[in-house]
Amino acid sequence: MTKKKNYPQLINYFSSKDVRGEFCKIFDKKLFKKLNFKIKEINFSYNKKKGTLRGIHFQDVPKNEEKLVCCVKGKVFDIVVNIQKKSKNFLNCKSFNLDENKKQILYIPKGYAHGFQTLCDDCTLVYLHSENFSKRLDRGFHALSKDLKIKWPIKKKIMSKKDKNFKKFKFQGI
């Protein structure tokens, strides 16, 4: 880890392959201590079809959270959006390509919303969360909002009803 804790960044993790298959270490107490990251919830997301778009989601204060996101199968185009209204980078987006072969985890600090689009069929992601899910504080905004200027790589977008119903922008920040 080379950057400050409050910026999204990719973290390499240990992987070893042999004739039996592969072994990967996605939890390291030293790294989690350095990030001051305490796991409260672990989830995974299975996505059947190329072009599946999930997001853009975040959890509002006081339960805003940090996330570690790992693509364990397939490839995804991942987006984080700065939602800190006092930041000079408010609503700036940063993209990352997560790929099962790269052996990287994306660290997303508090103050960022998150979404992704699958680049192939049968993608699986694992999420480590620093807070438990709160339906009452679950938030998001429309991933196709022109204000965000996100260039999603796959033209056909498969979205949930919930994500389609997010407003196409009037976000004030956290």
Buried (B, 14 or more C-beta within 10 A) or exposed (E): EEEEBEBBBBBEBEBEEEEEEEEEEBEEEEBBEEBEBEEEEEEEBEBEEBBBBBBBBBBEEEBBBBBBBBBEBBBBBBBBBBBBEEEEEBBEBBBBBBBBEBBBBBBBBBBBBBBBBBBBEEBBBBBBBBBEBEEEBEBBBBBBBEEBEBEBBBEEBBBEEEBEEBEEEEBEEB
